[in-house]
Amino acid sequence: MATFTEDRSDAQNVSVADIEHIRNAVQALCASFPGDYWREKDRTKTYPTEFVDALTKAGYLAVLIPEEFGGSGLGIRAASAILEEIHKSGGNSAACHAQMYIMGTILRHGSPSQKEKWLPMIASGELRLQAFGVTEPTSGTDTLSLRTTAVRDGDDYVINGQKVWTSRAEHSDLMLLLARTTPKDNVEKRTDGLSTILIDMREALGNGLTIKPIRAMINHSSTEVFFDNLRVPAENLIGEEGKGFRYILDGMNAERVLIASECIGDAHWFIEKATNYVKERQVFGRPIGQNQGVQFPIARSYASTEAAALMVAEAARKYELGESIGKEANLAKMLAADASWEAAEACLQAHGGFGFAEEYDVERKWRETRLYQIAPISTNMILAYIAEHVLDLPRSY
């Protein structure tokens, strides 16, 4: 299994000092986007354009794109550090993190002409690659049962169907779509017959592509996307027709590592927020942090976070070595999501009623980190994977 970069040695040669430099630089950038910035975006359900533009200008969203195409050519450890620090600062990288894990499909399976056409514009920020069209209303996480079709008609594919929870579709120029190019009944293997197609949404919108926003508990710019005889040039097919599911699997593992890194950042934010508050909050004549009933949940969440961070680091390390990380990616995502939720609960409980006040940012971050118990894959699906593929138990679904 390949890493995100064309030359794995570049990613592997990134030192601890390099990663620390990246962390410090991201912290400095995030200082310009304090809590009141994120509260306003959350309150109005608006896209953090200024923050995304700042990340783009600084080159962080192009960290995985090879240098020859205008990126940094670094690996997933660097990407993980960037996302972790954003969340540790109190921000949220969901507005732009998809570009990192979508990128792998194009880098590994895109043609030279596709890379030359798209990657420099993505690296510079001229184009945003943020939309990932996979999940559907009827199939959910059963990706092999998706119904959106792409039928070859001359030099085009004609696409019909629907996707849901396609975040950032309104704020992206390009979408990586997974669609069925061969009917499910006509394939020998369940994993065959799906293809990845890059859609230029600037041309598609209003010409067969419709986007409908979904108002949700958190500000992730989520949408439903409808395809009605949308014509896309066949040259936008990524890799070989019918092999798309295999192409996105590595991207899904990378996504789990990156999301896990965000959860580690969230957990550290909650722990620091709670620790500072309980040192200062006085009840019955002494700081509430003196009470073991307050201390212990925070301390336990810290232990959970440190353990999860080691699993995330191991998954990232093996990914950059080109090793299979199905087990590690799933463990990292589950443990990190559990740690962030444990820290969120401890932080909210420590703040008491003030934790529900918007100005403390706790309730916003609490809502945001809760998502990762169910997305991009639910905890139960991860447990089923571990049971079947690691413990060799009978398949449960």
C-alpha angles and dihedrals in degrees: 000000000000127000125234093267126071090228110046093191091069091056093045093051093060105116131218087252091054091052091048090051090052091050093051092048093050090049090054092050093048091053087074090060106056129174096282090059092055093042091056092049091049093046094051096034091232131150116257093237095160092053094047091048091051092051090048094049091050090053097241096125089054094050093114097043113099117254092245088067096045101270135109098255093221129141141247094280089065092045091049092051091052094051094043092054093048090056093040088057091057096259131112125234096194088105090070113006094101091073089068099053096035089054094071094068092056094042095050102034108019120107121249090253092051091051092048091048101046112020100066091051091047091048093051093046094244086122130030120217100193108124121091113185108201115107119080132192095244101039104035108174091354090096095171089064097056116136106202107117135206112195120191113238112173109296093350142066115226109214127202129170144063139275128195135200088026097159122207094012090135091052101043132087095199135039128197104215129196110205139162113258095170123043113256092239091057100057127090095213125040089230093058128086099047122110138191117230128181112224123201097217093192089068097034100052109101092006098083099318121098126179123202119188120229116212107218143169092269132041102251098131089240120184148174114237123205126198118200112177090319110180117215125178112259088228087073091070108117112222122325123350113255096020098086097110091061090048094057097043093081088046089054091053090049089048090055092051092048094046088048089055090053089051091053088052091049091050092052090049092052093046094050092044092050095043094052093046098049091049091058104032110097121202125162090004100302140070112277089226087073089071117090090216087065098035100050100059090050093046092048092050089051091054091049091049094051091050092048091049090059090054091049091050091050092050091050092047094052092045091057089050089057094246126144109265105179092123096040096045093051094045091047093051095047096045094045093047090049091049093050092048091048090051091046092053092047091049095048092046092049091053093049112190092352088065088071093053113103094222093067093058090219096112092049094050090042090057093045097051093045088069092071093068086072107020143106079359128355123248091243091057090052091050089050089051092050092047094051105032102030105029095032093232121156116282109265100200 
